[in-house]
Amino acid sequence: MKKRSVSPIGALHPILFFAGVYVVVLFFSIFICSSLFYSCNTTSGGNYSSNEKKATEPATNTVAIASVK
């Protein structure tokens, strides 16, 4: 009897390769899309819409005059 020199995994090599590429691309696409989503939806202190008012700042350089007798 003749021994088989071709392994059965060799026929599945293209399918396994593209399945691996699909998993890697899926992982990176989820990572990139979530990064873009969170960077666009941040609530930092510098963003004000036209309807919002800024908080009033306390007056600076005020001096209290004390009466001395």
N, CA, C and O atoms as CSV, one atom per row, in Angstrom:
chain,resi,resn,atom,element,x,y,z
A,1,MET,N,N,0.821,-1.180,0.000
A,1,MET,CA,C,0.000,0.000,0.000
A,1,MET,C,C,0.863,1.240,0.000
A,1,MET,O,O,1.934,1.293,0.605
A,2,LYS,N,N,0.362,2.220,-0.692
A,2,LYS,CA,C,1.070,3.477,-0.805
A,2,LYS,C,C,0.664,4.410,0.332
A,2,LYS,O,O,-0.514,4.507,0.675
A,3,LYS,N,N,1.656,5.102,0.919
A,3,LYS,CA,C,1.360,6.069,1.967
A,3,LYS,C,C,0.894,7.379,1.354
A,3,LYS,O,O,1.370,7.785,0.294
A,4,ARG,N,N,-0.038,8.031,2.027
A,4,ARG,CA,C,-0.486,9.351,1.538
A,4,ARG,C,C,0.564,10.390,1.897
A,4,ARG,O,O,1.010,10.457,3.043
A,5,SER,N,N,0.950,11.180,0.946
A,5,SER,CA,C,1.941,12.228,1.217
A,5,SER,C,C,1.267,13.593,1.425
A,5,SER,O,O,1.900,14.544,1.886
A,6,VAL,N,N,-0.009,13.673,1.083
A,6,VAL,CA,C,-0.739,14.936,1.238
A,6,VAL,C,C,-1.629,14.812,2.467
A,6,VAL,O,O,-2.420,13.878,2.593
A,7,SER,N,N,-1.480,15.773,3.368
A,7,SER,CA,C,-2.312,15.731,4.568
A,7,SER,C,C,-3.683,16.332,4.265
A,7,SER,O,O,-3.795,17.199,3.398
A,8,PRO,N,N,-4.721,15.888,4.963
A,8,PRO,CA,C,-6.058,16.423,4.684
A,8,PRO,C,C,-6.209,17.883,5.110
A,8,PRO,O,O,-7.117,18.560,4.629
A,9,ILE,N,N,-5.349,18.391,5.997
A,9,ILE,CA,C,-5.445,19.792,6.407
A,9,ILE,C,C,-4.997,20.722,5.276
A,9,ILE,O,O,-5.346,21.902,5.282
A,10,GLY,N,N,-4.251,20.226,4.333
A,10,GLY,CA,C,-3.774,21.053,3.215
A,10,GLY,C,C,-4.908,21.562,2.344
A,10,GLY,O,O,-4.817,22.652,1.778
A,11,ALA,N,N,-5.965,20.789,2.232
A,11,ALA,CA,C,-7.098,21.217,1.419
A,11,ALA,C,C,-7.890,22.319,2.113
A,11,ALA,O,O,-8.554,23.123,1.458
A,12,LEU,N,N,-7.819,22.351,3.427
A,12,LEU,CA,C,-8.544,23.371,4.184
A,12,LEU,C,C,-7.724,24.637,4.417
A,12,LEU,O,O,-8.219,25.584,5.028
A,13,HIS,N,N,-6.493,24.669,3.944
A,13,HIS,CA,C,-5.621,25.809,4.211
A,13,HIS,C,C,-6.201,27.141,3.739
A,13,HIS,O,O,-6.147,28.100,4.509
A,14,PRO,N,N,-6.746,27.270,2.539
A,14,PRO,CA,C,-7.320,28.563,2.136
A,14,PRO,C,C,-8.520,28.976,2.986
A,14,PRO,O,O,-8.689,30.156,3.295
A,15,ILE,N,N,-9.344,28.013,3.357
A,15,ILE,CA,C,-10.518,28.332,4.178
A,15,ILE,C,C,-10.083,28.789,5.561
A,15,ILE,O,O,-10.610,29.769,6.088
A,16,LEU,N,N,-9.126,28.084,6.150
A,16,LEU,CA,C,-8.622,28.485,7.469
A,16,LEU,C,C,-7.925,29.838,7.418
A,16,LEU,O,O,-8.045,30.631,8.352
A,17,PHE,N,N,-7.202,30.107,6.343
A,17,PHE,CA,C,-6.523,31.385,6.194
A,17,PHE,C,C,-7.529,32.537,6.147
A,17,PHE,O,O,-7.366,33.527,6.861
A,18,PHE,N,N,-8.552,32.418,5.323
A,18,PHE,CA,C,-9.532,33.495,5.216
A,18,PHE,C,C,-10.388,33.621,6.469
A,18,PHE,O,O,-10.838,34.718,6.798
A,19,ALA,N,N,-10.619,32.522,7.168
A,19,ALA,CA,C,-11.328,32.609,8.450
A,19,ALA,C,C,-10.485,33.367,9.467
A,19,ALA,O,O,-11.016,34.170,10.234
A,20,GLY,N,N,-9.188,33.125,9.480
A,20,GLY,CA,C,-8.287,33.863,10.375
A,20,GLY,C,C,-8.216,35.335,10.025
A,20,GLY,O,O,-8.222,36.188,10.912
A,21,VAL,N,N,-8.148,35.638,8.735
A,21,VAL,CA,C,-8.138,37.037,8.305
A,21,VAL,C,C,-9.446,37.716,8.700
A,21,VAL,O,O,-9.435,38.868,9.135
A,22,TYR,N,N,-10.555,37.027,8.557
A,22,TYR,CA,C,-11.865,37.586,8.928
A,22,TYR,C,C,-11.920,37.906,10.417
A,22,TYR,O,O,-12.427,38.960,10.800
A,23,VAL,N,N,-11.407,37.015,11.258
A,23,VAL,CA,C,-11.425,37.248,12.704
A,23,VAL,C,C,-10.558,38.449,13.070
A,23,VAL,O,O,-10.956,39.266,13.900
A,24,VAL,N,N,-9.393,38.563,12.469
A,24,VAL,CA,C,-8.497,39.691,12.762
A,24,VAL,C,C,-9.126,40.996,12.308
A,24,VAL,O,O,-9.095,41.977,13.051
A,25,VAL,N,N,-9.690,41.037,11.119
A,25,VAL,CA,C,-10.323,42.250,10.604
A,25,VAL,C,C,-11.538,42.622,11.451
A,25,VAL,O,O,-11.766,43.803,11.713
A,26,LEU,N,N,-12.310,41.643,11.877
A,26,LEU,CA,C,-13.469,41.900,12.722
A,26,LEU,C,C,-13.042,42.515,14.052
A,26,LEU,O,O,-13.672,43.460,14.526
A,27,PHE,N,N,-11.988,41.991,14.652
A,27,PHE,CA,C,-11.476,42.531,15.913
A,27,PHE,C,C,-11.041,43.984,15.743
A,27,PHE,O,O,-11.423,44.845,16.535
A,28,PHE,N,N,-10.239,44.258,14.707
A,28,PHE,CA,C,-9.749,45.622,14.510
A,28,PHE,C,C,-10.868,46.582,14.131
A,28,PHE,O,O,-10.826,47.746,14.527
A,29,SER,N,N,-11.855,46.138,13.386
A,29,SER,CA,C,-12.947,47.036,13.009
A,29,SER,C,C,-13.782,47.403,14.224
A,29,SER,O,O,-14.215,48.549,14.348
A,30,ILE,N,N,-14.019,46.453,15.126
A,30,ILE,CA,C,-14.755,46.768,16.353
A,30,ILE,C,C,-13.954,47.756,17.191
A,30,ILE,O,O,-14.521,48.705,17.732
A,31,PHE,N,N,-12.655,47.550,17.305
A,31,PHE,CA,C,-11.797,48.443,18.077
A,31,PHE,C,C,-11.784,49.851,17.482
A,31,PHE,O,O,-11.908,50.831,18.216
A,32,ILE,N,N,-11.636,49.960,16.168
A,32,ILE,CA,C,-11.564,51.271,15.512
A,32,ILE,C,C,-12.911,51.983,15.584
A,32,ILE,O,O,-12.960,53.178,15.872
A,33,CYS,N,N,-13.997,51.269,15.329
A,33,CYS,CA,C,-15.315,51.907,15.362
A,33,CYS,C,C,-15.686,52.354,16.769
A,33,CYS,O,O,-16.267,53.427,16.937
A,34,SER,N,N,-15.367,51.563,17.775
A,34,SER,CA,C,-15.676,51.992,19.142
A,34,SER,C,C,-14.807,53.173,19.545
A,34,SER,O,O,-15.273,54.049,20.273
A,35,SER,N,N,-13.561,53.221,19.094
A,35,SER,CA,C,-12.701,54.367,19.394
A,35,SER,C,C,-13.247,55.639,18.756
A,35,SER,O,O,-13.264,56.697,19.386
A,36,LEU,N,N,-13.692,55.538,17.514
A,36,LEU,CA,C,-14.273,56.705,16.843
A,36,LEU,C,C,-15.573,57.138,17.520
A,36,LEU,O,O,-15.826,58.334,17.664
A,37,PHE,N,N,-16.388,56.187,17.930
A,37,PHE,CA,C,-17.651,56.511,18.589
A,37,PHE,C,C,-17.406,57.250,19.893
A,37,PHE,O,O,-18.036,58.274,20.156
A,38,TYR,N,N,-16.491,56.737,20.714
A,38,TYR,CA,C,-16.245,57.369,21.999
A,38,TYR,C,C,-15.530,58.707,21.847
A,38,TYR,O,O,-15.723,59.594,22.679
A,39,SER,N,N,-14.712,58.883,20.813
A,39,SER,CA,C,-14.049,60.169,20.620
A,39,SER,C,C,-15.026,61.231,20.117
A,39,SER,O,O,-14.836,62.415,20.392
A,40,CYS,N,N,-16.057,60.833,19.391
A,40,CYS,CA,C,-17.051,61.801,18.904
A,40,CYS,C,C,-18.095,62.134,19.970
A,40,CYS,O,O,-18.733,63.183,19.882
A,41,ASN,N,N,-18.286,61.291,20.954
A,41,ASN,CA,C,-19.323,61.497,21.955
A,41,ASN,C,C,-18.759,61.801,23.334
A,41,ASN,O,O,-19.318,61.365,24.341
A,42,THR,N,N,-17.668,62.536,23.391
A,42,THR,CA,C,-17.127,62.907,24.691
A,42,THR,C,C,-17.846,64.136,25.206
A,42,THR,O,O,-18.324,64.950,24.414
A,43,THR,N,N,-17.932,64.285,26.505
A,43,THR,CA,C,-18.548,65.454,27.113
A,43,THR,C,C,-17.476,66.203,27.894
A,43,THR,O,O,-17.426,66.133,29.122
A,44,SER,N,N,-16.635,66.909,27.184
A,44,SER,CA,C,-15.584,67.672,27.844
A,44,SER,C,C,-16.129,69.035,28.242
A,44,SER,O,O,-17.177,69.455,27.751
A,45,GLY,N,N,-15.423,69.726,29.130
A,45,GLY,CA,C,-15.911,70.983,29.678
A,45,GLY,C,C,-15.889,72.143,28.701
A,45,GLY,O,O,-16.522,73.164,28.972
A,46,GLY,N,N,-15.200,72.040,27.592
A,46,GLY,CA,C,-15.061,73.173,26.688
A,46,GLY,C,C,-16.154,73.298,25.642
A,46,GLY,O,O,-16.191,74.298,24.924
A,47,ASN,N,N,-17.021,72.351,25.530
A,47,ASN,CA,C,-18.041,72.386,24.484
A,47,ASN,C,C,-19.338,72.961,25.032
A,47,ASN,O,O,-19.934,72.398,25.951
A,48,TYR,N,N,-19.769,74.073,24.472
A,48,TYR,CA,C,-21.022,74.704,24.870
A,48,TYR,C,C,-21.889,74.869,23.637
A,48,TYR,O,O,-21.398,75.256,22.577
A,49,SER,N,N,-23.146,74.584,23.766
A,49,SER,CA,C,-24.053,74.841,22.662
A,49,SER,C,C,-24.563,76.277,22.784
A,49,SER,O,O,-24.289,76.939,23.785
A,50,SER,N,N,-25.287,76.761,21.801
A,50,SER,CA,C,-25.745,78.143,21.805
A,50,SER,C,C,-26.825,78.387,22.848
A,50,SER,O,O,-27.038,79.533,23.244
A,51,ASN,N,N,-27.512,77.351,23.302
A,51,ASN,CA,C,-28.577,77.518,24.278
A,51,ASN,C,C,-28.093,77.479,25.719
A,51,ASN,O,O,-28.811,77.898,26.627
A,52,GLU,N,N,-26.891,76.984,25.937
A,52,GLU,CA,C,-26.375,76.876,27.292
A,52,GLU,C,C,-25.642,78.144,27.677
A,52,GLU,O,O,-25.008,78.786,26.840
A,53,LYS,N,N,-25.732,78.499,28.944
A,53,LYS,CA,C,-25.015,79.661,29.444
A,53,LYS,C,C,-23.810,79.196,30.229
A,53,LYS,O,O,-23.858,78.169,30.906
A,54,LYS,N,N,-22.737,79.943,30.140
A,54,LYS,CA,C,-21.556,79.615,30.913
A,54,LYS,C,C,-21.799,79.982,32.364
A,54,LYS,O,O,-22.579,80.885,32.666
A,55,ALA,N,N,-21.138,79.290,33.242
A,55,ALA,CA,C,-21.270,79.577,34.665
A,55,ALA,C,C,-20.683,80.957,34.949
A,55,ALA,O,O,-19.649,81.331,34.395
A,56,THR,N,N,-21.352,81.701,35.811
A,56,THR,CA,C,-20.866,83.042,36.128
A,56,THR,C,C,-19.615,82.929,36.968
A,56,THR,O,O,-19.544,82.145,37.914
A,57,GLU,N,N,-18.648,83.714,36.609
A,57,GLU,CA,C,-17.385,83.705,37.326
A,57,GLU,C,C,-17.434,84.760,38.418
A,57,GLU,O,O,-18.048,85.810,38.228
A,58,PRO,N,N,-16.811,84.510,39.541
A,58,PRO,CA,C,-16.800,85.522,40.597
A,58,PRO,C,C,-15.963,86.726,40.169
A,58,PRO,O,O,-15.010,86.600,39.401
A,59,ALA,N,N,-16.334,87.861,40.670
A,59,ALA,CA,C,-15.612,89.081,40.327
A,59,ALA,C,C,-14.191,89.003,40.896
A,59,ALA,O,O,-13.975,88.551,42.020
A,60,THR,N,N,-13.256,89.448,40.102
A,60,THR,CA,C,-11.864,89.401,40.524
A,60,THR,C,C,-11.406,90.803,40.928
A,60,THR,O,O,-12.020,91.804,40.558
A,61,ASN,N,N,-10.355,90.851,41.664
A,61,ASN,CA,C,-9.732,92.102,42.106
A,61,ASN,C,C,-10.692,92.965,42.923
A,61,ASN,O,O,-10.707,94.185,42.765
A,62,THR,N,N,-11.472,92.363,43.773
A,62,THR,CA,C,-12.336,93.140,44.655
A,62,THR,C,C,-11.621,93.337,45.972
A,62,THR,O,O,-11.010,92.418,46.519
A,63,VAL,N,N,-11.710,94.546,46.461
A,63,VAL,CA,C,-11.035,94.890,47.700
A,63,VAL,C,C,-12.086,95.347,48.699
A,63,VAL,O,O,-12.898,96.222,48.399
A,64,ALA,N,N,-12.071,94.763,49.868
A,64,ALA,CA,C,-12.993,95.171,50.915
A,64,ALA,C,C,-12.337,96.287,51.721
A,64,ALA,O,O,-11.209,96.148,52.192
A,65,ILE,N,N,-13.050,97.382,51.870
A,65,ILE,CA,C,-12.504,98.521,52.617
A,65,ILE,C,C,-13.076,98.461,54.022
A,65,ILE,O,O,-14.290,98.454,54.231
A,66,ALA,N,N,-12.173,98.418,54.959
A,66,ALA,CA,C,-12.582,98.379,56.363
A,66,ALA,C,C,-12.438,99.776,56.937
A,66,ALA,O,O,-11.422,100.443,56.736
A,67,SER,N,N,-13.441,100.201,57.636
A,67,SER,CA,C,-13.359,101.530,58.254
A,67,SER,C,C,-12.653,101.413,59.590
A,67,SER,O,O,-13.042,100.633,60.460
A,68,VAL,N,N,-11.621,102.196,59.728
A,68,VAL,CA,C,-10.821,102.182,60.947
A,68,VAL,C,C,-11.063,103.494,61.671
A,68,VAL,O,O,-10.942,104.554,61.057
A,69,LYS,N,N,-11.404,103.462,62.971
A,69,LYS,CA,C,-11.625,104.688,63.739
A,69,LYS,C,C,-10.644,104.814,64.851
A,69,LYS,O,O,-10.683,105.789,65.601
